[in-house]
Amino acid sequence: MEGDVKVSVIVPVYQVECYLERAVDSLLEQTLEELEILLIDDGSTDASPALCDRYARDWPGKVRVVHQENQGLGMARNAGLDLARGEYIAFVDSDDRVDREMYQALYEKAQEGNYPLVCCDVEIHYVEEGRQSVSVTYPRRDLELGDYLLRGNNITYSVNKLYHRSLWQGLRYDKMVFEDIALIPALVTRTPSLGYVPKAFYHYYRRGNTLSTSQVGAMGDVVEAFRLFLRRAHPAYREEAVYCAARQLYWNMTQARSVFLPDFIGLLQEFSQEFLWNRYLREDGKLRELLGYLDRQVIPRRFVTAHWHRALPPGWRQCVEENFPGCQVVELTERDLGDSLPPGAAQALSRGDGAYLEDYLTLRELCLRGGVALSPESRPKLGLNRLRLHGAFFAFGGEEDLDLHCYGALPEHPVLQALLQSYEEPAPRPLSRRLGDLLQLGLGFAPNGRRQSLERGVEIYPANVLSYDMQDGENLCRREAVPLPPGLEAVAVPLLARWSRERMANWNLYKRERERKGAPPPEQAPAPAGVSQAALDQELRRLAEVYENSTSWKVTRPLRALGQLWKGGRV
């Protein structure tokens, strides 16, 4: 087929043994005969590589296969671009499919108008919900490029477009999660003209996926992707591109990925002049809300830890970098103490108080440059990123006392400055006690274990948010004070009792409200098949004893035991 290939279709393949045949078969059925299929196996460990090889054997000259180590979707597409022989290029994701006339229709449209790029509509299949909807690319048959950028429908998709190979000279995908956003809209701005076929030829199957910690953290690539889009957009369509990015950013900030809101704010501020003076944005009542973020301060995306004459625990840095890829990590040790010390720190040094000096080093760094302080025992989660919107945040570690295993603040925050000044006193009290006193006297802090919003943008969180994981879905950082098996947590009995009382109070409030509205009480569920009521009661009594008598609360084991009993399984 070499020399007369009209369209090269690039299909990245990774762990899709259940869907690959549907995708490839839909390409083999294309009415456009002069088409080659490039299957780029990106290090799959399931049956996908064998399926690729079978297609290459059965369709020699039509299907080509490349096997490579896993590098990600963008790198697999790049490998296909380097091998493609077609006059035009297209992409298909290996768990989707296309209608049989798709590439003939797009190719003929390209030839008819001498278009270097042609696009179509997309039918989205919501697999779990069992429904479909058509995402229309443009409201009219004749597409105007500037207006298309302003509307932005389907603009970030790679797969609903046919590209002349000349468009890819000097362009390749980035190695990131949101490689489409980083490249495709900018590529569109460099296209002299654009054709459109108003039919939903491409079928996109959207599934709910379970992501690993590293994959969830890598979702922050979306911010860098928008940064690259804005940098790469052609000057001729600069205003339209900025407005297009604003529309996408608004959706991400308010609906899809609000956990990255502090990072999106940083991006808006980086391009503040372009957003501020964009005429389309100023005329859009809803999107004008973005301009309100241009003066919003956020805590820097840097994590500071201090370890005095001890090594960081295994896995600490990996945990931080998996949840916050690309963040700045600052490690402070005894070498960073310096010669000129305030009296409080000097006395701690003379008595060899490492914990005291770790607090001092961390506080000094945060006061100067801002960021999030993490003790070597802390294990942060991605949701901690939201707290960067505060001026400063702290948390309880017990019923009344504050905890400094995880806290954060803007540079030169007044609370941190006052705390740092307190080291001028000889032999001051522990930092957490000084913080509590300062907040009580200056900002009206109440040592009651509850969440509080104070002046100066200070937010206080209960212990289950930043100290202990109570398995209630609210934890953003936990501390590993003692080694425990995964899923278990050591919590002081008084704190556990308080947390349990509050949960019971919330439950009773809910029941009273439900009864007030006249809702009938739910029927008591019978004992599961194969388990007697007596056995169930005995298990409940055993769990109550564990709860009341243990010196540390092991959350998940009792819950798992009860859940497995209901299922009739083994613990």
C-alpha positions in Angstrom: 0.0 0.0 0.0 3.0 2.3 0.3 2.8 5.3 -1.9 -1.0 5.4 -2.2 -2.1 5.7 1.4 -4.7 8.4 1.8 -5.2 8.1 5.5 -3.1 6.7 8.3 -5.1 5.9 11.4 -3.0 5.7 14.6 -4.4 3.5 17.4 -2.5 3.5 20.8 -3.1 0.2 22.6 -2.8 -0.3 26.3 -4.6 -3.0 28.4 -7.7 -3.1 26.1 -8.1 -6.7 25.3 -11.9 -6.4 25.9 -12.4 -3.5 23.5 -9.6 -3.7 20.9 -11.4 -5.9 18.4 -14.4 -3.5 18.3 -12.1 -0.6 17.5 -9.9 -2.3 14.9 -12.8 -4.1 13.2 -14.6 -0.7 12.7 -11.4 0.5 10.9 -11.2 -2.6 8.7 -14.8 -2.0 7.6 -14.0 1.6 6.4 -15.4 2.4 2.9 -12.1 4.3 2.2 -9.8 1.5 0.9 -6.6 3.5 0.8 -6.2 3.5 4.6 -3.5 2.0 6.8 -3.9 1.1 10.5 -1.0 1.6 12.9 -1.4 -0.3 16.2 1.0 1.1 18.8 1.2 -1.4 21.7 2.3 0.7 24.6 3.6 -2.1 26.8 0.4 -3.9 27.4 0.6 -7.0 29.7 -2.8 -8.4 28.8 -3.8 -10.1 25.6 -3.7 -6.9 23.6 -0.2 -7.5 22.0 -1.3 -10.9 20.8 -4.4 -9.4 19.2 -2.4 -6.7 17.5 0.0 -9.4 16.1 -3.0 -11.4 14.8 -4.4 -8.4 13.0 -1.0 -7.7 11.4 -0.8 -11.4 10.2 -4.3 -11.4 8.9 -4.1 -8.0 7.2 -0.6 -7.6 5.8 0.0 -4.3 4.2 -3.1 -2.9 5.9 -2.2 -3.2 9.6 1.2 -2.5 11.1 2.1 -3.1 14.7 4.7 -1.5 16.9 5.5 -2.9 20.4 7.2 -0.4 22.8 7.7 0.0 26.5 4.9 1.9 28.3 5.3 5.6 27.8 1.7 6.9 27.8 -0.9 7.9 25.2 0.9 10.9 23.8 4.2 9.0 23.2 2.3 6.2 21.5 0.7 8.6 19.2 4.1 10.2 18.4 5.4 6.8 17.5 2.6 6.4 15.0 3.2 9.9 13.6 6.8 8.9 12.9 5.7 5.8 11.0 2.6 7.1 9.2 2.7 7.1 5.3 -0.7 8.6 4.7 -1.4 12.0 3.1 -3.7 12.6 6.1 -3.5 11.5 9.7 -6.2 10.4 12.2 -6.3 9.0 15.7 -8.7 6.4 17.3 -8.6 5.4 20.9 -8.5 1.7 21.3 -11.7 1.4 23.4 -13.8 3.5 21.0 -15.1 2.8 17.5 -15.9 4.7 14.3 -18.7 4.5 11.7 -17.6 2.8 8.5 -17.9 5.9 6.2 -16.1 8.2 8.6 -12.7 8.6 6.8 -14.1 8.5 3.3 -16.5 11.4 4.3 -13.7 13.4 6.0 -11.2 12.8 3.2 -13.7 13.8 0.5 -14.5 17.0 2.5 -10.8 17.8 2.8 -10.3 17.3 -1.0 -13.4 19.3 -1.9 -12.3 22.4 0.0 -8.6 21.9 0.1 -8.9 21.8 3.9 -5.8 20.8 5.9 -8.1 19.8 8.8 -11.6 18.4 8.9 -13.7 17.5 11.9 -17.0 15.8 12.7 -19.4 15.4 15.7 -18.9 12.8 18.5 -21.5 10.4 20.0 -20.7 9.9 23.6 -21.7 6.5 25.2 -22.1 6.7 29.0 -21.4 3.1 29.7 -22.5 2.9 33.3 -25.6 4.9 32.7 -26.6 3.1 29.5 -27.3 6.3 27.5 -25.9 8.2 24.6 -25.7 11.8 23.5 -24.3 13.6 20.5 -21.7 16.3 21.1 -22.2 18.7 18.2 -19.0 20.4 17.1 -20.5 23.5 15.3 -24.0 24.8 14.8 -23.7 25.3 11.1 -22.3 23.3 8.2 -19.8 26.1 7.1 -17.3 26.4 9.9 -15.7 29.8 10.6 -12.4 29.2 12.5 -12.5 32.2 14.9 -16.1 31.4 15.9 -15.2 27.7 16.3 -12.5 28.7 18.7 -14.9 30.9 20.7 -17.4 28.2 21.0 -14.8 25.5 21.8 -17.1 22.5 21.2 -15.0 19.3 20.9 -12.0 21.4 20.2 -9.6 19.5 22.5 -10.5 16.1 20.9 -7.7 14.5 18.8 -10.0 11.8 17.6 -12.8 13.6 15.7 -10.4 15.2 13.2 -8.6 14.4 10.0 -5.2 16.2 9.7 -3.1 16.8 6.7 0.4 15.5 7.6 2.0 18.9 7.0 0.2 20.2 10.1 2.4 17.9 12.2 5.7 19.2 11.0 7.6 20.3 14.2 4.6 19.3 16.4 4.3 16.3 18.7 2.3 15.3 21.8 3.7 16.0 25.3 4.2 13.2 27.8 1.4 14.1 30.1 -2.2 13.1 31.0 -3.9 15.9 29.2 -1.8 15.9 26.0 -4.9 16.8 23.8 -5.5 20.1 25.6 -1.9 21.0 25.4 -1.7 20.6 21.7 -4.9 20.3 19.6 -6.5 23.7 20.2 -3.2 25.4 19.5 -2.8 23.3 16.3 -6.3 24.5 15.3 -5.2 28.1 15.6 -2.3 27.4 13.1 -4.7 25.9 10.5 -5.4 28.2 7.5 -8.9 26.7 7.0 -11.1 24.1 8.6 -13.7 21.8 7.1 -16.7 20.3 9.0 -18.9 17.3 8.4 -21.9 17.5 10.7 -22.3 13.8 11.5 -21.4 11.9 14.7 -19.0 9.4 13.0 -16.9 8.9 16.1 -18.2 6.9 19.1 -16.5 7.7 22.4 -17.2 5.3 25.3 -17.0 7.0 28.6 -16.4 4.8 31.6 -15.9 5.4 35.3 -12.3 4.4 35.9 -10.6 3.7 39.2 -7.3 5.6 39.2 -4.2 4.9 41.3 -2.7 7.5 43.6 -0.1 8.5 41.0 -2.7 8.8 38.3 -4.9 10.9 40.4 -2.0 13.2 41.3 -1.0 13.4 37.6 -4.5 14.9 36.9 -2.8 18.1 37.9 -1.2 18.0 34.4 -4.4 19.7 33.3 -3.0 23.0 34.5 0.2 22.6 32.6 -1.7 21.5 29.5 -3.7 24.8 29.5 -0.4 26.7 30.0 1.1 25.0 26.9 -2.1 25.7 24.9 -1.9 29.4 25.7 1.8 29.6 24.9 1.4 27.8 21.6 -1.7 29.5 20.2 -1.0 31.4 17.0 -1.0 35.2 17.4 -3.6 35.6 14.6 -6.2 34.0 16.8 -4.8 35.0 20.2 -7.9 36.6 21.6 -10.1 33.7 20.5 -7.7 31.2 22.0 -7.6 33.0 25.4 -11.4 33.1 25.5 -11.5 29.4 24.5 -9.1 28.6 27.4 -11.2 30.7 29.7 -14.3 28.7 28.9 -12.5 25.4 29.5 -10.9 26.7 32.7 -14.2 27.9 34.1 -15.7 24.4 33.7 -12.6 22.8 35.3 -12.5 25.2 38.2 -16.2 25.1 39.1 -17.2 21.6 38.2 -14.8 19.0 37.0 -11.5 19.5 38.9 -12.0 22.0 41.7 -9.3 20.3 43.8 -6.8 22.0 41.5 -8.4 25.5 42.0 -5.3 27.0 43.6 -3.2 25.9 40.6 -5.8 27.3 38.1 -5.7 30.6 40.0 -1.9 30.6 39.5 -2.4 30.1 35.8 -4.9 32.9 35.5 -2.4 35.2 37.3 0.4 34.1 35.0 -1.6 35.3 32.0 -3.5 38.0 33.9 -3.1 40.8 31.3 -4.4 38.6 28.5 -7.5 37.5 30.5 -8.1 41.0 31.9 -8.1 42.7 28.6 -9.8 40.0 26.5 -12.9 41.6 24.9 -14.8 38.4 24.6 -14.3 37.6 28.3 -15.3 41.1 29.4 -18.6 40.7 27.6 -19.4 37.3 29.1 -21.2 37.8 32.4 -20.5 34.3 33.7 -16.9 34.0 32.6 -16.1 37.4 34.0 -16.1 35.7 37.4 -12.6 34.4 36.5 -11.3 37.9 36.7 -12.1 38.0 40.4 -9.3 35.4 40.9 -6.6 37.6 39.5 -5.9 39.2 42.9 -6.5 36.1 45.0 -3.5 34.9 47.0 -2.8 31.2 47.3 -0.4 29.3 49.5 2.7 28.3 47.3 2.8 24.7 46.0 5.8 23.8 48.0 6.1 21.3 50.9 8.6 21.8 53.7 9.8 19.2 56.1 12.6 19.2 58.7 14.4 16.1 60.1 17.1 16.7 62.7 19.8 14.0 62.8 17.4 11.4 61.4 16.5 10.2 57.9 13.1 10.8 56.3 10.9 7.7 56.7 10.7 5.4 53.6 8.0 6.4 51.2 7.6 10.0 52.5 8.9 11.7 49.4 7.1 9.2 47.1 3.8 9.9 48.9 4.2 13.7 48.4 5.4 13.5 44.8 2.7 11.0 43.8 -0.1 13.3 45.0 1.6 16.5 44.0 3.8 15.8 40.9 6.1 18.6 40.0 5.8 20.3 43.4 8.7 21.8 45.2 9.9 19.7 48.2 12.2 21.5 50.7 14.1 19.3 53.1 15.7 21.0 56.1 18.3 19.4 58.3 20.8 20.3 61.0 23.0 21.8 58.3 20.3 24.5 57.6 20.2 25.8 61.2 22.8 28.6 60.7 25.0 30.4 63.2 22.7 33.2 64.4 19.9 31.7 66.5 17.2 33.3 68.6 17.5 32.5 72.3 14.7 29.9 72.3 16.3 27.9 69.4 19.8 28.3 70.9 18.7 26.7 74.2 17.0 23.9 72.3 20.3 23.3 70.5 22.2 23.2 73.7 19.9 20.5 75.2 19.7 18.6 71.9 16.0 18.9 71.5 15.6 17.8 67.9 11.8 18.0 67.7 11.9 21.6 68.9 14.5 22.5 66.3 12.5 20.8 63.5 9.5 23.0 64.4 11.8 26.1 64.3 13.4 25.3 61.0 10.0 24.6 59.4 8.4 27.7 60.8 11.3 29.9 59.7 11.1 28.7 56.1 7.3 29.0 55.9 7.4 32.5 57.3 9.9 33.5 54.6 8.5 31.8 51.5 5.2 30.2 52.4 4.0 26.7 51.7 2.8 23.6 53.5 4.6 22.2 56.4 4.7 18.4 56.7 6.4 16.5 59.5 8.3 13.3 58.5 5.4 11.3 60.0 2.8 13.1 57.8 1.2 11.4 54.7 -0.7 14.0 52.6 -3.5 13.3 50.1 -4.4 15.2 47.0 -7.4 16.9 48.6 -4.9 18.9 50.8 -4.4 21.0 47.7 -7.7 22.8 48.3 -6.5 24.2 51.6 -4.0 26.4 49.7 -6.8 28.8 49.2 -6.6 29.9 52.9 -4.3 32.5 54.3 -3.2 29.9 56.8 -4.5 26.6 58.0 -4.0 24.5 61.2 -5.6 21.5 62.8 -6.5 20.0 66.1 -4.5 17.0 67.2 -6.7 16.3 70.2 -9.8 17.5 71.9 -8.3 21.0 72.6 -4.7 21.1 71.5 -3.5 22.1 68.0 -1.2 19.9 66.0 1.6 21.0 63.7 2.3 17.9 61.8 0.6 19.5 58.8 -0.1 23.3 58.5 0.3 25.9 55.8 0.4 29.7 55.2 1.1 32.4 52.8 4.6 34.0 52.9 5.0 36.5 55.8 1.6 35.6 57.3 1.1 37.6 60.5 0.5 34.5 62.6 3.7 32.9 61.5 5.6 36.1 62.0 4.3 36.4 65.6 5.2 32.7 66.2 8.7 33.2 64.9 9.2 36.3 67.1 8.3 34.2 70.1 11.6 32.3 69.7 13.3 35.5 71.0 12.1 34.5 74.5 14.4 32.0 76.3 12.9 28.5 76.8 9.5 29.2 75.3 6.7 26.6 75.4 6.1 24.1 72.6 5.2 25.7 69.4 1.7 24.2 69.3 0.9 25.7 72.7 2.2 29.1 71.6 0.1 28.9 68.5 -3.1 28.2 70.5 -2.4 31.1 72.9 -1.7 33.5 70.0 -4.9 32.5 68.2 -7.0 32.7 71.4 -5.7 36.2 72.3 -5.6 37.7 68.9 -8.2 36.0 66.7 -10.8 34.6 69.1 -9.9 31.0 68.6 -11.8 28.5 70.8 -10.0 25.3 71.8 -13.1 23.1 71.3 -11.9 20.6 68.6 -14.3 22.1 66.0 -13.7 23.7 62.6 -13.3 27.5 62.9 -12.9 30.4 60.4 -10.9 33.2 62.0 -9.6 36.6 60.8 -6.6 36.9 58.6 -7.8 34.0 56.5 -7.0 31.5 59.2 -8.9 28.2 59.1 -8.8 25.6 61.9 -9.7 22.0 61.1 -10.8 19.2 63.3 -8.4 16.3 64.0 -10.0 13.9 61.5 -9.0 16.2 58.6 -5.3 16.7 59.1 -4.2 14.4 61.9 -6.1 11.1 61.9 -8.0 9.2 59.2 -11.3 8.3 60.8 -12.5 6.6 57.6 -15.2 9.2 57.2 -14.0 10.5 53.8 -12.8 13.8 55.3 -9.1 13.1 55.9 -6.6 15.1 53.8 -3.4 14.2 55.7 -2.7 11.6 58.4 0.3 11.0 60.5 1.9 7.6 60.9 3.0 7.9 64.6 3.4 4.2 65.0 3.7 1.4 62.4 0.4 -0.2 61.6 -0.9 -2.5 58.9 -2.6 -0.7 56.0 -6.1 0.5 56.8 -5.6 0.7 60.6 -5.3 3.9 62.6 -4.1 4.6 66.2 -6.1 7.3 67.9 -6.1 8.5 71.5 -9.2 7.3 73.4 -10.4 10.8 74.4 -10.3 12.1 70.9 -12.0 9.0 69.6 -14.8 9.4 72.2 -15.3 13.1 71.2 -15.4 12.3 67.5 -17.9 9.4 68.1 -20.1 11.7 70.2 -20.3 14.3 67.5 -21.1 11.7 64.9 -23.9 10.3 67.1 -25.2 13.8 67.7 -25.3 14.4 63.9 -27.2 11.1 63.5 -29.7 11.9 66.2 -30.3 15.3 64.6 -30.9 13.6 61.3 -33.4 11.2 62.8 -35.3 14.0 64.5 -35.5 16.0 61.3 -36.7 12.9 59.4 -39.3 12.2 62.0 -40.4 15.8 62.0 -41.1 15.6 58.3 -43.1 12.4 58.9 -40.9 10.1 57.0 -41.6 6.5 58.0 -38.7 4.8 59.9 -36.8 2.2 57.8 -37.6 -1.4 58.5 -35.0 -3.3 60.4 -32.9 -5.5 58.0 -33.1 -9.2 58.8 -30.0 -11.2 59.6 -28.3 -12.3 56.4 -28.9 -15.8 55.2 -26.8 -18.3 56.9 -26.1 -16.1 59.9 -28.2 -16.4 63.0 -29.5 -13.4 64.8 -27.7 -14.6 67.9 -24.4 -14.7 66.0 -25.0 -11.2 64.7 -25.7 -9.9 68.2 -22.6 -11.6 69.6 -20.5 -9.9 66.9 -22.0 -6.5 67.7 -21.2 -7.0 71.4 -17.7 -7.9 70.6 -17.2 -4.8 68.5 -18.6 -2.7 71.3 -16.1 -4.1 73.7 -13.2 -3.4 71.2 -14.5 0.2 70.9 -14.9 0.9 74.6 -11.8 -0.8 76.0 -9.0 -0.4 73.4 -6.3 2.2 74.0 -6.1 2.8 70.3 -9.0 2.6 67.8 -8.4 0.3 64.9 -11.1 1.5 62.5 -11.2 -0.7 59.5 -10.8 -4.1 61.1 -14.1 -4.0 63.1 -15.9 -2.5 60.2 -14.5 -5.1 57.8 -15.4 -7.9 60.3 -19.0 -6.7 60.5 -19.3 -6.2 56.8 -18.0 -9.7 56.0 -20.3 -11.2 58.5 -23.3 -9.7 56.8 -22.0 -11.0 53.5 -21.5 -14.5 55.0 -17.8 -14.5 54.2 -14.7 -14.9 56.2 -12.8 -12.0 57.9 
